[in-house]
């Protein structure tokens, strides 16, 4: 299949629209309206299979929620598992890739950040993609 990083970003954002209430973004938006998932980085391992058959990507996303800290953390937890389910149900991201899965929630990234004068509770996720 050999999708580009741009195609993967955009297909992932479309696939995550299946998560009720989540606002997914393929790129960092000018303004955040939580809860949101933003693709922040894509690492590409080219020619992962013999004969240049596929590439492997690690896509990092930041989940952002607002509100009281405990409620925001609970929301991020629920969103994490909803994203996992969405990828189980659509692992090819609409036939753009061979496979995808939520690989990891990065615990040390959990906390609060200030973006444009607003404070959000965040956690980072990694999605593994095979093109």
JOFEN-V495972 format. One record per pair of residues at least 12 apart in sequence whose C-alpha atoms are under 10 Angstrom apart, sorted by the first residue. I is the first residue (numbers start at 1). J is the second residue. D is the distance in Angstrom with one decimal. If there is no record, write none. Layout:
BEGIN
{{I | J | D} {I | J | D}}
END
This chain:
BEGIN
{{1 | 53 | 8.0} {1 | 54 | 6.9} {1 | 55 | 9.0} {1 | 95 | 8.8} {1 | 96 | 7.2} {1 | 97 | 6.1} {1 | 98 | 6.7} {1 | 130 | 8.9} {1 | 131 | 5.4} {2 | 46 | 9.5} {2 | 47 | 9.4} {2 | 52 | 9.0} {2 | 53 | 7.5} {2 | 54 | 5.6} {2 | 55 | 6.4} {2 | 56 | 9.2} {2 | 96 | 8.5} {2 | 97 | 7.2} {2 | 98 | 8.6} {2 | 130 | 8.4} {2 | 131 | 4.7} {3 | 54 | 8.8} {3 | 55 | 8.2} {3 | 56 | 9.9} {3 | 57 | 10.0} {3 | 96 | 6.5} {3 | 97 | 6.4} {3 | 98 | 9.2} {3 | 129 | 9.9} {3 | 130 | 8.9} {3 | 131 | 5.6} {4 | 44 | 9.1} {4 | 55 | 9.1} {4 | 57 | 9.6} {4 | 96 | 9.4} {4 | 97 | 9.5} {4 | 131 | 8.3} {5 | 41 | 9.5} {5 | 42 | 6.7} {5 | 43 | 8.4} {5 | 44 | 7.6} {5 | 57 | 7.9} {5 | 58 | 9.8} {5 | 59 | 8.9} {5 | 131 | 9.7} {6 | 26 | 8.3} {6 | 27 | 9.5} {6 | 42 | 9.0} {7 | 26 | 9.4} {7 | 93 | 10.0} {7 | 96 | 7.4} {7 | 97 | 9.1} {8 | 26 | 8.7} {8 | 42 | 8.9} {8 | 57 | 8.8} {8 | 59 | 8.6} {8 | 92 | 10.0} {8 | 93 | 8.0} {8 | 96 | 7.2} {8 | 97 | 7.5} {8 | 100 | 9.9} {8 | 129 | 8.2} {8 | 130 | 9.9} {8 | 131 | 8.7} {9 | 25 | 8.4} {9 | 26 | 5.0} {9 | 27 | 7.6} {9 | 38 | 9.5} {9 | 39 | 6.7} {9 | 40 | 9.3} {9 | 41 | 9.1} {9 | 42 | 8.1} {9 | 59 | 7.9} {9 | 60 | 9.9} {9 | 61 | 9.8} {10 | 24 | 9.6} {10 | 25 | 7.9} {10 | 26 | 5.1} {10 | 27 | 8.4} {10 | 39 | 9.1} {10 | 93 | 9.4} {10 | 96 | 9.7} {11 | 26 | 8.1} {11 | 92 | 9.0} {11 | 93 | 5.6} {11 | 94 | 7.0} {11 | 95 | 9.0} {11 | 96 | 6.8} {11 | 97 | 8.8} {12 | 24 | 8.4} {12 | 25 | 8.7} {12 | 26 | 7.3} {12 | 39 | 8.6} {12 | 59 | 9.3} {12 | 87 | 8.9} {12 | 90 | 9.8} {12 | 91 | 9.8} {12 | 92 | 9.4} {12 | 93 | 6.2} {12 | 94 | 8.9} {12 | 96 | 9.3} {12 | 97 | 9.9} {12 | 100 | 9.2} {12 | 127 | 9.3} {12 | 129 | 9.8} {13 | 25 | 5.5} {13 | 26 | 5.3} {13 | 27 | 9.0} {13 | 37 | 8.2} {13 | 38 | 8.2} {13 | 39 | 8.0} {13 | 93 | 9.1} {14 | 26 | 8.4} {14 | 93 | 7.9} {14 | 94 | 8.6} {15 | 83 | 9.2} {15 | 86 | 7.2} {15 | 87 | 7.6} {15 | 89 | 9.6} {15 | 90 | 7.2} {15 | 91 | 9.1} {15 | 92 | 9.3} {15 | 93 | 5.8} {15 | 94 | 7.3} {16 | 37 | 8.4} {16 | 82 | 9.0} {16 | 83 | 6.7} {16 | 84 | 9.7} {16 | 85 | 9.9} {16 | 86 | 6.6} {16 | 87 | 7.9} {16 | 90 | 9.4} {16 | 93 | 9.1} {17 | 37 | 10.0} {17 | 83 | 9.6} {17 | 86 | 8.9} {18 | 82 | 8.9} {18 | 83 | 8.5} {18 | 85 | 9.6} {18 | 86 | 6.5} {18 | 87 | 9.5} {18 | 89 | 9.7} {18 | 90 | 9.6} {19 | 79 | 7.7} {19 | 80 | 9.9} {19 | 81 | 9.8} {19 | 82 | 6.1} {19 | 83 | 6.5} {19 | 84 | 9.7} {19 | 85 | 8.8} {19 | 86 | 6.7} {19 | 87 | 10.0} {20 | 79 | 8.9} {20 | 82 | 8.4} {20 | 83 | 9.8} {21 | 34 | 8.9} {21 | 35 | 7.1} {21 | 36 | 8.7} {21 | 79 | 9.2} {22 | 34 | 7.5} {22 | 35 | 5.4} {22 | 36 | 5.5} {22 | 37 | 7.0} {22 | 63 | 9.3} {22 | 64 | 9.6} {22 | 65 | 9.7} {22 | 79 | 7.8} {22 | 82 | 9.6} {22 | 83 | 9.4} {23 | 35 | 6.2} {23 | 36 | 4.5} {23 | 37 | 6.2} {23 | 38 | 8.5} {23 | 63 | 9.6} {23 | 64 | 9.7} {24 | 36 | 5.6} {24 | 37 | 4.6} {24 | 38 | 6.0} {24 | 39 | 8.2} {24 | 61 | 9.5} {24 | 62 | 9.9} {24 | 63 | 9.0} {25 | 37 | 6.1} {25 | 38 | 4.8} {25 | 39 | 6.4} {25 | 40 | 9.3} {25 | 61 | 9.3} {25 | 62 | 9.9} {26 | 38 | 6.2} {26 | 39 | 5.3} {26 | 40 | 8.1} {26 | 41 | 9.9} {26 | 61 | 9.2} {27 | 39 | 5.7} {27 | 40 | 6.8} {27 | 41 | 9.1} {27 | 61 | 9.8} {28 | 40 | 6.7} {28 | 41 | 10.0} {28 | 62 | 9.8} {30 | 116 | 9.4} {31 | 115 | 8.8} {31 | 116 | 8.0} {32 | 64 | 8.4} {32 | 65 | 9.7} {32 | 115 | 8.2} {32 | 116 | 8.8} {32 | 118 | 9.2} {32 | 120 | 9.5} {33 | 64 | 8.7} {33 | 65 | 8.7} {33 | 66 | 8.9} {34 | 63 | 8.6} {34 | 64 | 6.0} {34 | 65 | 5.2} {34 | 66 | 6.2} {34 | 67 | 9.5} {34 | 120 | 8.2} {34 | 121 | 9.7} {35 | 63 | 7.2} {35 | 64 | 5.5} {35 | 65 | 4.6} {35 | 66 | 7.0} {35 | 72 | 9.0} {35 | 75 | 8.3} {35 | 76 | 8.3} {35 | 79 | 8.7} {35 | 120 | 9.3} {35 | 121 | 9.7} {35 | 122 | 9.7} {36 | 61 | 9.8} {36 | 62 | 8.0} {36 | 63 | 5.7} {36 | 64 | 5.2} {36 | 65 | 6.8} {36 | 66 | 9.6} {36 | 76 | 9.8} {36 | 79 | 9.5} {36 | 122 | 9.6} {37 | 60 | 10.0} {37 | 61 | 6.3} {37 | 62 | 5.6} {37 | 63 | 4.5} {37 | 64 | 6.4} {37 | 65 | 9.2} {37 | 79 | 9.3} {37 | 83 | 9.7} {37 | 122 | 9.6} {37 | 123 | 9.7} {37 | 124 | 9.2} {37 | 125 | 9.4} {38 | 60 | 8.4} {38 | 61 | 5.3} {38 | 62 | 5.3} {38 | 63 | 6.6} {38 | 64 | 8.2} {38 | 124 | 9.5} {38 | 125 | 10.0} {39 | 59 | 7.0} {39 | 60 | 5.9} {39 | 61 | 4.3} {39 | 62 | 6.6} {39 | 63 | 9.0} {39 | 124 | 9.7} {39 | 125 | 9.4} {39 | 126 | 9.6} {39 | 127 | 10.0} {40 | 59 | 7.7} {40 | 60 | 5.7} {40 | 61 | 5.4} {40 | 62 | 6.7} {40 | 124 | 9.4} {41 | 58 | 8.2} {41 | 59 | 5.9} {41 | 60 | 5.1} {41 | 61 | 7.2} {41 | 62 | 9.5} {41 | 126 | 9.5} {42 | 57 | 6.5} {42 | 58 | 5.7} {42 | 59 | 4.5} {42 | 60 | 6.3} {42 | 61 | 9.1} {42 | 126 | 9.5} {42 | 127 | 9.4} {42 | 128 | 9.9} {42 | 129 | 10.0} {43 | 56 | 8.3} {43 | 57 | 5.4} {43 | 58 | 5.1} {43 | 59 | 6.5} {43 | 60 | 8.4} {43 | 128 | 9.8} {44 | 56 | 5.9} {44 | 57 | 4.5} {44 | 58 | 6.7} {44 | 59 | 8.7} {44 | 129 | 9.4} {44 | 130 | 9.8} {45 | 57 | 6.1} {45 | 58 | 8.5} {45 | 130 | 9.7} {46 | 131 | 9.9} {47 | 131 | 9.9} {48 | 130 | 8.8} {48 | 131 | 9.5} {49 | 130 | 9.8} {53 | 131 | 8.5} {54 | 97 | 9.5} {54 | 98 | 8.7} {54 | 130 | 6.7} {54 | 131 | 5.3} {55 | 97 | 9.7} {55 | 98 | 9.9} {55 | 129 | 8.3} {55 | 130 | 6.0} {55 | 131 | 5.4} {56 | 97 | 9.9} {56 | 98 | 10.0} {56 | 99 | 9.6} {56 | 100 | 9.7} {56 | 128 | 7.3} {56 | 129 | 5.7} {56 | 130 | 4.6} {56 | 131 | 6.3} {57 | 100 | 9.3} {57 | 126 | 9.8} {57 | 127 | 8.1} {57 | 128 | 5.9} {57 | 129 | 5.0} {57 | 130 | 6.4} {57 | 131 | 7.9} {58 | 100 | 9.7} {58 | 102 | 9.8} {58 | 103 | 8.8} {58 | 125 | 9.9} {58 | 126 | 6.3} {58 | 127 | 5.7} {58 | 128 | 4.8} {58 | 129 | 6.3} {58 | 130 | 9.0} {59 | 100 | 9.9} {59 | 102 | 9.4} {59 | 103 | 9.6} {59 | 125 | 8.1} {59 | 126 | 5.5} {59 | 127 | 5.0} {59 | 128 | 6.4} {59 | 129 | 7.5} {60 | 104 | 9.5} {60 | 105 | 9.7} {60 | 106 | 9.8} {60 | 124 | 6.8} {60 | 125 | 5.7} {60 | 126 | 4.6} {60 | 127 | 6.5} {60 | 128 | 9.0} {61 | 105 | 9.6} {61 | 123 | 8.5} {61 | 124 | 5.6} {61 | 125 | 5.2} {61 | 126 | 6.4} {61 | 127 | 7.9} {62 | 105 | 9.9} {62 | 106 | 9.9} {62 | 109 | 9.1} {62 | 110 | 9.7} {62 | 122 | 6.6} {62 | 123 | 5.8} {62 | 124 | 4.4} {62 | 125 | 6.3} {62 | 126 | 9.0} {63 | 75 | 9.9} {63 | 76 | 6.9} {63 | 77 | 9.8} {63 | 79 | 8.2} {63 | 80 | 8.3} {63 | 110 | 9.5} {63 | 120 | 9.3} {63 | 121 | 8.2} {63 | 122 | 5.4} {63 | 123 | 5.4} {63 | 124 | 6.1} {63 | 125 | 7.5} {64 | 76 | 7.4} {64 | 79 | 9.9} {64 | 110 | 9.9} {64 | 111 | 9.9} {64 | 112 | 9.0} {64 | 113 | 9.1} {64 | 119 | 9.5} {64 | 120 | 5.9} {64 | 121 | 5.7} {64 | 122 | 4.6} {64 | 123 | 7.0} {64 | 124 | 8.9} {65 | 79 | 9.6} {65 | 112 | 9.4} {65 | 119 | 9.0} {65 | 120 | 5.6} {65 | 121 | 5.2} {65 | 122 | 6.4} {65 | 123 | 9.1} {66 | 112 | 9.4} {66 | 118 | 8.8} {66 | 119 | 7.1} {66 | 120 | 5.0} {66 | 121 | 6.0} {66 | 122 | 8.8} {67 | 119 | 8.7} {67 | 120 | 7.7} {67 | 121 | 8.1} {68 | 120 | 9.6} {68 | 121 | 8.9} {69 | 111 | 9.1} {69 | 112 | 8.5} {69 | 120 | 8.8} {69 | 121 | 6.9} {70 | 121 | 9.4} {71 | 121 | 9.7} {72 | 112 | 9.9} {72 | 120 | 8.3} {72 | 121 | 6.2} {72 | 122 | 8.5} {73 | 110 | 8.7} {73 | 111 | 8.8} {73 | 112 | 10.0} {73 | 121 | 6.9} {73 | 122 | 8.1} {73 | 123 | 8.8} {75 | 121 | 9.6} {76 | 110 | 9.5} {76 | 121 | 8.2} {76 | 122 | 7.5} {76 | 123 | 7.3} {76 | 124 | 9.9} {77 | 105 | 9.6} {77 | 123 | 9.1} {80 | 102 | 8.7} {80 | 104 | 9.7} {80 | 105 | 7.8} {80 | 123 | 9.1} {80 | 124 | 9.6} {80 | 125 | 8.0} {81 | 102 | 9.1} {83 | 101 | 9.3} {83 | 102 | 7.5} {83 | 125 | 9.8} {83 | 127 | 9.9} {84 | 100 | 10.0} {84 | 101 | 7.0} {84 | 102 | 5.5} {84 | 103 | 8.8} {84 | 104 | 9.9} {84 | 127 | 9.3} {85 | 101 | 9.2} {85 | 102 | 8.9} {86 | 101 | 9.3} {86 | 102 | 9.5} {87 | 99 | 9.1} {87 | 100 | 6.6} {87 | 101 | 5.8} {87 | 102 | 7.0} {87 | 127 | 9.2} {88 | 100 | 8.1} {88 | 101 | 6.8} {88 | 102 | 8.6} {89 | 101 | 10.0} {91 | 129 | 8.8} {91 | 130 | 9.8} {92 | 129 | 8.8} {92 | 130 | 8.9} {92 | 131 | 8.8} {93 | 129 | 9.6} {95 | 131 | 9.9} {96 | 130 | 9.9} {96 | 131 | 7.6} {97 | 129 | 7.2} {97 | 130 | 6.2} {97 | 131 | 4.5} {98 | 129 | 7.7} {98 | 130 | 5.5} {98 | 131 | 5.1} {99 | 128 | 8.2} {99 | 129 | 5.8} {99 | 130 | 5.2} {99 | 131 | 6.9} {100 | 127 | 6.8} {100 | 128 | 5.5} {100 | 129 | 4.3} {100 | 130 | 6.3} {100 | 131 | 8.7} {101 | 126 | 8.7} {101 | 127 | 5.6} {101 | 128 | 5.5} {101 | 129 | 6.8} {101 | 130 | 9.3} {102 | 125 | 7.5} {102 | 126 | 6.2} {102 | 127 | 4.5} {102 | 128 | 6.4} {102 | 129 | 8.9} {103 | 125 | 7.7} {103 | 126 | 5.5} {103 | 127 | 5.2} {103 | 128 | 5.8} {103 | 129 | 9.4} {104 | 124 | 8.5} {104 | 125 | 5.7} {104 | 126 | 5.1} {104 | 127 | 7.0} {104 | 128 | 8.8} {105 | 123 | 7.4} {105 | 124 | 6.1} {105 | 125 | 4.5} {105 | 126 | 6.4} {105 | 127 | 9.2} {106 | 123 | 6.8} {106 | 124 | 5.4} {106 | 125 | 5.9} {106 | 126 | 7.7} {107 | 123 | 7.1} {107 | 124 | 7.7} {107 | 125 | 9.1} {108 | 123 | 8.2} {108 | 124 | 8.7} {109 | 122 | 7.3} {109 | 123 | 5.4} {109 | 124 | 5.9} {109 | 125 | 9.1} {110 | 122 | 5.5} {110 | 123 | 4.3} {110 | 124 | 7.1} {111 | 123 | 6.8} {111 | 124 | 9.9}}
END
